[in-house]
């Protein structure tokens, strides 16, 4: 077993999505470029969760940027973790911040930010932003460029 394989259990096989984010297993792998500060971006344009009051589905476009330290998030585990929100009831703010905090706890990145661009509920779109720390020097952090929600206007 190599150094990467000892950290992952979900890659390369069939996996079910966990019943809740608390039950989902996020995995990390060693960063082979840990001596370099760079940005890794994950875009999830079809994120779903449930309203904790009505049980109706909520939809968001999530954008996660981080500057890794010693660890990278294993992308399949991230996909399965985000999918575990599909049947999870939580407000937009809670979902967005909880995802950011869990990634920070797992990865201990030099920097992380998440933008949750939620589609309208009751006619009001909600955008939620969470950030850990400040952007390291000499790191190019592109804008997220997710357009504000526009109805027919």
C-alpha positions as CSV (number, residue, x, y, z in Angstrom):
1,X,0.0,0.0,0.0
2,X,1.4,3.4,-1.0
3,X,1.2,6.6,1.0
4,X,-1.9,7.8,-0.8
5,X,-3.8,4.5,-0.6
6,X,-3.4,4.4,3.2
7,X,-5.5,7.6,3.5
8,X,-8.4,6.7,1.2
9,X,-11.1,4.1,1.3
10,X,-13.7,5.4,-1.2
11,X,-11.8,5.9,-4.4
12,X,-11.9,3.2,-7.0
13,X,-15.1,1.5,-5.8
14,X,-18.8,1.8,-5.5
15,X,-20.0,3.9,-2.6
16,X,-23.4,5.0,-1.2
17,X,-24.1,8.5,-0.2
18,X,-24.2,8.8,3.6
19,X,-27.6,9.5,5.2
20,X,-26.3,12.8,6.8
21,X,-23.2,15.1,6.6
22,X,-22.3,13.8,10.1
23,X,-22.1,10.3,8.8
24,X,-20.2,11.2,5.6
25,X,-16.5,10.3,5.5
26,X,-14.3,13.1,4.1
27,X,-10.8,11.9,3.2
28,X,-7.5,13.6,2.7
29,X,-4.3,12.7,0.9
30,X,-0.8,14.1,1.3
31,X,-0.1,17.1,-0.8
32,X,2.9,16.4,-3.1
33,X,3.4,20.1,-3.6
34,X,3.2,21.2,0.1
35,X,6.2,23.5,-0.3
36,X,4.2,25.6,-2.8
37,X,1.3,28.0,-2.1
38,X,-1.4,27.5,-4.8
39,X,-5.2,27.6,-5.0
40,X,-7.3,24.5,-5.6
41,X,-10.9,25.2,-6.6
42,X,-14.0,23.0,-6.4
43,X,-17.2,24.1,-8.1
44,X,-20.5,22.4,-7.2
45,X,-23.2,24.0,-9.4
46,X,-25.9,21.6,-8.4
47,X,-25.7,21.4,-4.6
48,X,-29.0,20.5,-2.8
49,X,-30.2,20.3,0.7
50,X,-33.6,20.6,2.4
51,X,-35.4,23.4,4.2
52,X,-35.4,22.4,7.9
53,X,-38.9,23.8,8.3
54,X,-40.8,22.8,5.2
55,X,-38.7,19.9,3.9
56,X,-38.7,21.5,0.5
57,X,-35.5,21.2,-1.6
58,X,-33.0,24.1,-1.7
59,X,-30.5,24.6,-4.5
60,X,-27.1,26.3,-4.5
61,X,-24.0,26.9,-6.5
62,X,-21.0,26.3,-4.2
63,X,-17.5,27.5,-4.9
64,X,-14.7,26.3,-2.6
65,X,-11.2,27.7,-2.9
66,X,-8.4,26.6,-0.7
67,X,-4.6,26.9,-0.4
68,X,-3.5,23.5,0.8
69,X,-0.9,22.9,3.4
70,X,0.2,19.3,4.0
71,X,-3.2,17.8,2.9
72,X,-5.5,17.7,-0.1
73,X,-9.2,16.8,0.0
74,X,-9.8,13.6,-1.9
75,X,-12.4,14.7,-4.5
76,X,-14.6,11.7,-4.6
77,X,-15.0,11.8,-0.8
78,X,-15.9,15.6,-1.2
79,X,-18.5,14.7,-3.8
80,X,-20.0,12.1,-1.5
81,X,-19.9,14.4,1.5
82,X,-21.7,17.2,-0.5
83,X,-24.2,14.7,-1.7
84,X,-25.0,13.8,1.9
85,X,-26.7,17.1,2.3
86,X,-29.4,16.1,-0.3
87,X,-31.7,14.8,2.5
88,X,-30.4,17.0,5.3
89,X,-32.5,19.8,6.7
90,X,-30.5,23.0,7.4
91,X,-30.6,26.7,6.7
92,X,-28.4,28.1,3.9
93,X,-26.1,29.7,6.3
94,X,-25.6,26.5,8.3
95,X,-24.9,24.4,5.3
96,X,-22.3,26.8,3.8
97,X,-20.4,27.5,7.1
98,X,-20.6,23.8,8.2
99,X,-19.0,22.7,5.0
100,X,-16.2,25.3,5.3
101,X,-15.5,24.5,8.9
102,X,-15.4,20.7,8.3
103,X,-12.9,21.2,5.5
104,X,-10.7,23.5,7.6
105,X,-10.8,20.9,10.4
106,X,-9.8,18.1,8.1
107,X,-7.2,19.8,5.9
108,X,-5.7,22.5,8.1
109,X,-5.2,24.6,4.9
110,X,-3.2,27.8,4.7
111,X,-6.5,29.5,3.6
112,X,-10.0,28.4,2.6
113,X,-13.1,30.2,1.5
114,X,-16.5,29.0,0.4
115,X,-19.2,30.9,-1.4
116,X,-22.7,29.5,-1.2
117,X,-24.9,31.1,-3.9
118,X,-28.4,30.0,-3.1
119,X,-31.3,30.1,-5.5
120,X,-34.4,32.1,-4.3
121,X,-36.5,30.8,-1.5
122,X,-39.6,32.9,-1.1
123,X,-38.4,35.2,-3.8
124,X,-35.1,36.0,-2.1
125,X,-31.7,34.6,-3.1
126,X,-29.3,34.2,-0.2
127,X,-25.5,34.3,-0.7
128,X,-23.4,33.0,2.2
129,X,-19.6,33.4,2.5
130,X,-17.1,31.8,5.0
131,X,-13.4,32.3,5.1
132,X,-10.6,31.0,7.3
133,X,-7.6,33.3,7.7
134,X,-6.1,35.6,5.1
135,X,-4.9,34.8,1.6
136,X,-1.1,34.0,1.7
137,X,1.2,36.4,0.0
138,X,2.0,35.8,-3.6
139,X,-1.1,33.6,-4.2
140,X,-3.3,34.3,-7.1
141,X,-6.9,34.0,-5.8
142,X,-9.3,34.4,-8.7
143,X,-12.7,36.0,-8.2
144,X,-15.5,33.5,-7.9
145,X,-17.5,35.3,-10.6
146,X,-20.8,33.6,-9.8
147,X,-23.3,36.1,-11.1
148,X,-25.9,37.5,-8.8
149,X,-29.3,35.8,-9.2
150,X,-31.3,37.5,-11.9
151,X,-34.9,36.8,-12.5
152,X,-36.5,38.1,-15.7
153,X,-34.7,41.5,-15.2
